[in-house]
Amino acid sequence: MVDLEYFNGTEWVKTGSFGGENIAWWSLGGDDHNYRTVNAETGAVLTDRSEYGGK
């Protein structure tokens, strides 16, 4: 499983869980600024499309 998270300026907020990374990004419809995908089991960041670089 892959979690999709949004950075609201203060913290990362989980916005959903998906069966794969491509489906998570597709769910945003192209508006993916300040989002990242995280492996739900390990917590490892898979892809970060934020200006915060996973901080």
C-alpha positions in Angstrom: 0.0 0.0 0.0 1.0 3.6 -0.7 -0.1 6.6 1.4 -0.6 10.0 -0.3 0.4 12.9 1.9 0.0 16.7 1.6 2.2 19.3 3.3 0.0 22.0 4.7 2.9 24.3 5.7 3.2 22.8 9.1 2.9 19.1 8.9 2.4 16.2 6.5 -1.3 15.1 6.4 -2.4 11.7 5.1 -4.9 12.2 2.3 -5.5 8.6 1.2 -4.2 5.1 0.8 -3.8 3.4 -2.6 -2.8 0.1 -4.0 0.0 1.6 -6.0 2.0 4.8 -6.5 0.7 5.5 -10.0 -2.9 5.3 -8.8 -2.2 7.7 -5.9 -0.7 10.4 -8.3 -3.5 9.8 -10.8 -6.1 10.5 -8.1 -4.9 14.1 -7.9 -5.7 14.9 -11.5 -2.5 16.8 -12.1 -2.7 19.1 -9.0 0.1 17.4 -7.2 2.0 20.4 -5.7 3.2 19.7 -2.2 2.3 16.1 -2.2 4.4 13.0 -1.7 3.9 9.2 -1.7 5.0 7.1 1.2 5.3 3.3 1.5 2.6 2.5 4.1 4.5 -0.4 5.6 8.0 1.1 6.0 7.3 4.9 6.0 9.9 5.4 3.3 9.2 8.4 1.0 8.8 7.1 -2.6 8.2 10.3 -4.6 8.2 13.9 -3.2 6.7 16.6 -5.4 6.9 19.3 -2.7 9.1 22.3 -2.3 9.9 21.0 1.2 11.8 17.9 0.1 10.3 15.6 2.7 11.2 17.7 5.7 
